[in-house]
Structure formats: C-alpha cells, structure tokens
Amino acid sequence: MDEKTIRTLAEKYLDEQVGLLTEYAKIDCESGYIEGNRRTVDLTRKMLEMIPGIEMKEIFCEGIGTHLVARVNAGSKNGKIVLNAHLDTVFPAGYAEKYPPFTDDEGWLHGLGTGDCKAGVVISAYAVRMASELGLLPDKEMVFIYSCDEEIGSPTGCKVFEAEAAGAECAYVFEYAVKTDGGYGVVSQRDGVILGALDIKGVEAHAGAAYMDGHSAVKELAHKILKYYSFNDYEREIYYNVAPISGGRPNGIVAGDAHMEFCVAGLPTNESFKEAEANIESLAASNEDPYCTTTVEHHILFPALEKNDAGSAAVALVGKAGKALGLEITDMADPTATDACWFYYYGVPALDAFGAVQQGIHTTEEKVYIPSISEMTALFCAVLGTMKG
C-alpha cells in the first residue's frame, strides 16, 4: 500500500468532492422533507454510480423519506462491513437559499449540512472508489447505508440498520472528524439519550370567585420539574433537562392542564437506561395534589455505544492504516449520540468520526475544513487496504 499514491489520488478528487458538497448544501433536506430528500438521494445515486459493480436500492418510509442502501461485492462469503452517514439536516425549507454555500480564503467550505454530515457521505463513497481503482478493495461485502432521519433519532433508519446488522464485522460511521495534534480521533464510545413528555390534568376554577375549588396542574408541574432536576448526576455527567413547558388557559383560571417535554442525556451504558427510566416513571407514581393526575411517556432517542474488545480491535486496524499515512489515531469517547449507537445496539461493533473537520454544527455558520476532506478520504481508503492485507 503506497502512501504517496493514496494521497495523490485523494488530492485529485478533492475538487470533485467540494463541488458535490456545494451541491448538497444547496438542497433543503430537513428530516421529513420529502422533496429535498428526493433531490439528495438522486445526487447521492449519481455519485455512487462511479463505483464499479455497485448495486443500489431505496427504502421509502411514509412521512420520513427515502433511505438509500448500496452494495459492493454483494454476497461475499468473506465478511461484511457497513459504511453509514445520514442525508438529513436540521434546517427547514428555505434555509439553503438563505444561507448559500461558499468557500473562504482560509480553506473552509461554508454550507448547511456540510459537516453533519454530507462530507461523510462524500468521503465514504470516494474512499471506496479510490480503493477500487488502486486494487485495495477487500473481498468483503460493503454496505452503504445513507439514512434520512438521523436528526430525529432514526425512528425508521434503525430498522434498516437492524436488517443489515446480521453478519457485519463492523460499522464505520462518517460523522464529523475529531482533529488531534498528531492526526485524528476515532470515536468508539458515545452516550445514550432518552426523550419523553409528561402531562398533568388538574381541575379548572375561577381564580377569584372559586379559587379553592381549583387544583392547579401548573403548580403540580412545578413540583414535577423540581423532582426531575433532582435526578441530575453531575459526577457521572448524566443530565436531566426540561423544555419546553406549557399549561393552563387565561390567567384568571386555575390551570386544568400542564405539559412538559424532557430529555436525559449522557447515559454511558445501555444498563444505565434502567435507572433513568425508573426515575422518569416515578414522576407519575404520586402527586403533591391528589386531585391531579399525571401521565408520562418516554422512548430511547439513541442507545449507548459502549467500548468493547471488538471495537478496540477495529480501532487498532484504523491505527495501522493511519500509521501508513503518517497519522496518529487516538481512541476517543464522545458524549453526543449518533447512529453508531444503533449499530452497537444491534450487535455490531461501531467506530465513528470518519467525516471531515467541521465547525458550527447545527447552526447557520456550519462549515468544513477542505484539506481534511482529502485526508480523511485517504485514511479510509487505507483502512480498506489494511483489511485486504
């Protein structure tokens, strides 16, 4: 495996990659925006057609959009790996026109969704294309899963992941890269997240003439909020947060209803979800005002990605590829959640952060560092070459 050849080819394709990212950033593709998702899928298909022997299929989910699944070496008996990135963003329709992409003099490409995570889409595709051209492609089935609902917790995408999990050796997830002094970080641990909502029913009454006949759902909600925040575990960095809240009608009426939404972030293992779920469910067990009733629901937004031996072995393989390119690879943990968590949940070792270096994620200032695109493309091409041996 020739380091110079890999880097030279990655540099050759950089302008194409930047051009594609610029086109992606012109498309509104918020989760659930079907029209924008369609345009994004079409652009992705056109890019993937450059890879010899690739097979593609689409999985449409009503109200969500289309997941694109592609394969190289389909049906190989020598193992399977998954390459994953997502096509959706957090920006509503109209934002792409309002914040058009551009490059600056310091080597950054500005554009909505470029870092999270269209750069990962482009890097994954071009790394496989390069490996194919250089004879570095391992004789394994490679499954690209470009999903369209990661930003809302992958409620349908996770089913696609589950279906492809069987027999997979590892999932490589192309969220944004982590730059270190000597190279890049590879994320092998991420925390999980729970979302939920709580509703309280009280008794309405006139706030002056019949105040004592009322039982305020808003007052009861205040007790619930204080109890909820008492669950915070700052030492373990498990955080309970409430937002938004609402309740009642005009201020002359004792509130007959109240509502809050919440999350629990920073859950380090899948076992730790049990404790958080028990805390959440305790909110409905009793009320300060017995005339009020409380209902609560919650669901996993993302499970936890835990460190394990298989993941460490995969990091070592990436480290070997990085060394060939003169890059130091660091095994890292990150508190945020991505689809890497779902792959682990379905029994597949997962590594993350193979996209580009970015700044301003989820803001209108989002941008990616252009030189990191070619460097990360070269790195994953080398990873594939290392798999081949």
N, C-alpha and C positions, 0 to 999 in steps of 0.2 A: 504494500500500500504506500504510494508515493505522496508524501505530504504536499509537495510543491504542485503536483498535478491537480490534487483536490482543491487546493486554494485557488489556483489559476482558473479552474473551471467555475468555481463559486463566484469569483470576481467577474467572469464573463457573463454570467446570468444575472448579476445584480441589477443592472438597468431594467431588465425584463421584470424582475420581482418588484422593483419600485414602481414600475408602470402598472402592474397588476394591483398593487396595494393602493395606488392612487385611484384606480377604477373602483375598487371595493369601497373606498371612503366616500365615493360619490353616491352610494346607494343607501337609502334608508332601510335598515333591516332590524328594527327593534323586534324582540321576541313577540311572535304572534302577528306580525305584519306580513301577510301572505304575499302581497305584490312584491315587496322588497326582497323577501326570502327567495321568491322565484328568480328574480334577476341575479341574486347572489349565487344560487345553485347553478344557474346557466353559466355564469362566469367561471365557477369552480370546475364544472364539467369540461369546459373548453381548455382549461389549464391541465387537467388530468389526462386529456386525450394525447398529450405529448409523451406520456409514459408508455413504452411498448407493452402490449399484452394486457393492458388494464381492462377490467370489467366493472361496470357501474350499475347500480340500481338505486331507485328512490323510494323512500318510505314517507308517505304523506299522512299527517295527523291533523284532523279537522280542527280548525281554530288555532293551530300552532304553526304549521308549516311543513316543510319537507326536509327530512334527514337524507343526506347523501352517503351511501356506502359503496366503496370501491375496493377492488382486489387485484393484487398482482401475485402470480404463482398460485392461483386458486386451486385448492385441493391438494397442495403439497403435503407429503407424509413426514416432512422433516421439521414440523413445528409451525407455529403461528405467532405473529406479533400484531399488535394493534397500534395504529397511529391515530391520535384524536386531537381535534380542535373544533371550535364552535363558530358558526356563521352568524349568530345573532349578536346584537348590541343592546345598549340601554337607552339609545337615543330615539325619540319619537319621529314620526314622519315630518319632514320639513327641515330637520336639523342639518342634513347633508348639504343642502343648498345654502343654508345659512352659515355653515362653517366649512367651506370648501377646502380640500387638501392643498398643501403647498410644501415646498422644501425651503429650508433656510441655509444660511452660509456656514452654519456650524455642524452640518451633517445630519440634521433631523428632518424626517418626513412627518408633517403635521396632518392629522386626519382622524375623524371619529372611527373608533373600532380598529385602528391600525395595530395598536398594541394588544388589544383584548377582543378577538385575538386573530385578526386576519393575517398578521405577519406569521403566526404559527401555521396557518393554512398553507401559505405560500412556501414557507421553509420546509415543511414536511413533504410537500409534493416535489419540490426541486431537489431535495436531498435524495429521494428515491430515483428521480430521473437521472441525477448525476451518477449514483451508484450503478444504475443500469448501464449507462454509457461507458463507465470505467471498468465494468466487469466485477464490481464489488458487491453486487446484489446477492444476498444469501438465498439458498434454496429453501425458503420458508414462505408460507402464505403471509402476505402483508395485507392487512385490512385497514383501510382508511375509513374512519367514521367522522364525518363532518356534520355535527348536530346543530339544531336550530333553536334550542330552548334552554341553554346552559344558564343564561342570565336570570331565569326564573326557577332554577333548581333542577332542570332536566326531568320534568314530570313524564314526558314521553320518551325523551332520549335515553333515559335509564333503561327502558325496556329493550332498546336496540343494543345497549351495552351488555345487558344480561344475555341476550340471544347470541352475541359474539364472544362471550366470555369463555365458553367451553373450549378447552384445549389451548387457550392463549398462554404463552410463556410470560409475556409482559405487555403492559400498555404504556406507550410513550405519549405523554400529553404535552401539547405545544402552546401552553400559556406562556406569558412573557418571561424572558430570561432574567436571571439574577447575576449581575456582574460582580466579580470579586477582584482582588488585587492581581491574582495570578491567572485568572481565567473566568470560570463560570460556576455557579452553584446549580446542583441538581436537587430538586425537592422530592424527598421520599417520605415526608410526613406532613399532613395537613389536618387541621382541626375540623370537627363537625359542627353543624348548625341545626337548630330546631326553630320552626316558626309556629305561631299559633294566634288564637283570638279568644277573648273572654267576653261574655255578655251577662248583664245583670238586669233582672226585672224587679222593679220596686212597685210602689203604689203612688199614683198621682193624686195631688190635692192642691187646692188653692193655697198659695204661700202666705196669705194673710188670714182669710176667713176660716180655713180648715187645715192649718199647718200641721197640727198634731195628728190629723188623720192620715198624713202622708208618710211614706217611707222612701227616703231618697236613694235611688240607685247610684247617683253620682257620689254621695257620701260613702256608700258601700264600696264603690270603685276606688275611692281614695285609700281605704283600708287595704284593698287588694293590691294596689300599686306598691304601697309601703312594704307589704309582706313579700311581694315579688322581688323587690330590690334587696330584701334581706338575704336572699339566696346567693347573692354575688359572692364568689370565692376569688378574691384578688390574688391570693398566694398562688393558686393554681391557674390563674388567668382565665377563669370561666365567668363569663359576663352575661347578666340578665338585663335586658333593656325593654322599655315600654315605649311605643309610638306607632301610630297616633292614638289619641283618645277622643271620645265624643260622648254626649249624653244629654238627655232632657229636651224640653221644648222651651217656650219663653221663660224668662227668669221669674215670672210671677207664679210659676207652677212647680211644686216639688217634683223632681225628676223621676219619671216612671221607668226609664231605661238608661243604660250606660254601656259603653263598649270600649274595649282596648285591644290593641294588637301588640304582639311581643316577639322577641327572639331570644334564644340562648346561643351564644357564640363561644368558641374556644373549647369545645368538648374534645379532649385529647385522644380518647379511645372509644370504640363502639360500646364497651361496657359502661362507660360513664353516662351514656344516654339514659340508662335506667334511673339513676339518681335524679337527673334533670326532669325526666317525665314524672317521677313521684312528686317532686316539688311543684310542678305545674298542676298536677291533678289535685293536690292538696288545697288549691285555691277554691275549689268548688265543694270541698268537704263540709265547710261551715261558714256562716256569715255573722258579722257583728250584729246586724239587724235580722232577726229570724223571719221577718216578713219579706225579706228579699230572697230571690233565688238566683243562683249562679250556674252558668254552663260554660265549659271550656273545651276547646279542641286544639290539637297540635299535630304537627307532622314533621318528618325529617326533611329538611331542605337539602342537606348533604350529610352523609355519614362521615366518619373519620377515616383518614388514610394513615395507617399505622406503620411504623418501621418493623421490618421482619427480615429474616435471613435471605429470602428470595429477592427482596428489594435491594438489600446490601450487595448481593451478587451482581445485580443489574447495574448498580452504581459503579462497581468495580470495572465492569465492562466498558461503561462510558468513560471512566477514568483512563483506561488503556487507550481508547480512541483519542481522548484529549491529549494524552502524553505524546502520541504520534504527531499531533499538530502543534505541540509546544504549549498546550493549555492545561492548567491545573484545574481539576474538577473537585468541587467540595460538596460533600453530602450535607444537605440542609433541611431544616424544618421551617414551615411557614404557617402562621395561624389562620390564613384565609382558606376558603374551600373552593374546590374546582371539581370537574368531572373525574379527575384522578381518584377522588374519594369513592365514586360509584364503582369504578373498576375493582378497587380493593374489596369493596363490599360484596362483589360478586365473585371473589376468589382469585383475582388476577393481580399479581404484583404490579405496581404502577410507579412510574417516575414522571416528574413534571418539570416545567420551565425550559422547554426547548424552543420557545419562540424568540422574539427579539427584545433587546433592552428598550424599555419604554418609560415615559413619564406622563402623569396626568390621567391615569386610568379612570374611566367613567366620568371624565369632565370634558368640557369643550376645548380644553387645552391638550388633549391626548396627542402623543407623538411617539415615534420610534426612531432609534439611532440607526442610521442607514448602514454603517460599517458592521454592526452586529448581525445584520441580516445575512451577509455572506459568511461571516464567521460561524454562525450557528448552523447554516446550511452545510458548510464544510464539516462541522463537528458531527452532525447526524449522519452525513454520508460516510464518515469514518467509522461511526458506530456500526453501521450496516456492514462495512468492510471487515470490522473486527468480528462480527457474528459469522461472517463467511470463513474466517480463519486464514 
